[in-house]
Amino acid sequence: MGRQTSLLTFTGRVGNLIGYNRNGKHFMRCMPETIRQTSATRQAAQRFGAASRKGRLIRSAFAGEVDIRPDGSRVNRLNKAIIKGGYNNPEAIAGFQFNRYTGIDKFFRVAPVLSADGILHIPAQTLKEIKGFTALEVKVVAARISFAERKVVHTETAVIVLDTREPFAGAALSVDAPGKGTLVVTLQVRALKDGHPSGNRKYAAADIIAVQEPQTKQVFHKPECPKEIAIRQRLDALFDPSREQSIHIVQRE
């Protein structure tokens, strides 16, 4: 009888070999010895790397506060939104949905607005009726993120419960998160039945509703004194090209 040998299979990288499965069959291939990059592909890789770092910070800021189960597309969707907005435009992620299936517009007819003083205003409105549910849990999560230092500086939350059977006169919630960095505000809404949130992703939403960049200090220019104005006027007249005169500049040692 001949000796039987078994082939050791693996997935992933081992040395310069890469093992992978496709349609139930196992394959192996060698890594290329060199990878040629054009300036365009190099810039694209840099943009993707920067977006991935920002996306990771944003996800970590809300990971412990947002009660929406992650799906397989969240990472790529967020990175795509960051890349589309541009490197220096974090406001572009406003409107991003942590739950791709449901947005907060399912619950509010009039969208909440964040004012410049850090107050989230939910306008008075007739709340949408959702069959089988009698209340809404509304959670505001404000995260201060320093993208320059690559860290989440501070996170604040506020929660209110709205009875959908009663008229809603509006609400105002403070969402300030102290510290240096960009303020990113997420609004989460979950439908409640007998005081418990639904486990169905159709009845829960968490959207980034506002992004505020840190305010820069205004620069005030000191007005010129009358003496400085007079000297400048004399110099302007002295160097007026319309006047025919010889000008000598003397440099002192």
Order of alpha helices (4+ residues) and beta strands (2+ residues): beta-beta-beta-alpha-alpha-beta-beta-beta-beta-beta-beta-beta-beta-alpha
